[in-house]
């Protein structure tokens, strides 16, 4: 009887884990900068993926001013850096178990242009590590955010699954080394 009970609990736990490991559909998002002077509105084209439009606005009393427009969607965006003009986005839920060159991990953008983009494969090669679930994988564990370096210089920091911290220079997109 005890062995049967243990098997039932194990199967129930596996069922709950698989149900909890489901991709949520895309939804429009709005994110404001730290001081509220700019914001980003990202609208998806489809229920899943990165197709869509993202617009960056400067807040004015009467009518907000469009600063830049990007031809992608992200449910996870951050605004900061000097003048709150830099946008950092993260890729979507990556299906499968293997990092790929066309799976976006992190992207850095400013004034309508791409500063740098790193794939999940790029991050793995730099030592991020990988975590796999029933249906997807991750290479980044923590978004630490914008950090001031001095002299009007900022970085955006993330931690990989391995615990390694990556500091991205917002001017060049390069990963800074200690």
Secondary structure, DSSP 4 states (H G I P E B T S, - for coil): -HHHHHHHHHHHHHHHHHHHS-PPPP--EEEE-TTSSEEEEEEESSSSSS-EEEEEEE--SSS-EEEEEES---S-EEEESGGG-EEEEE---EESSS--TTSEEEEEEETTEEEEEEEHHHHHHTT---EE-SSEEESEEEEEEEEEEETTEEEEEEEETTS-EEEEETTT-PEE--
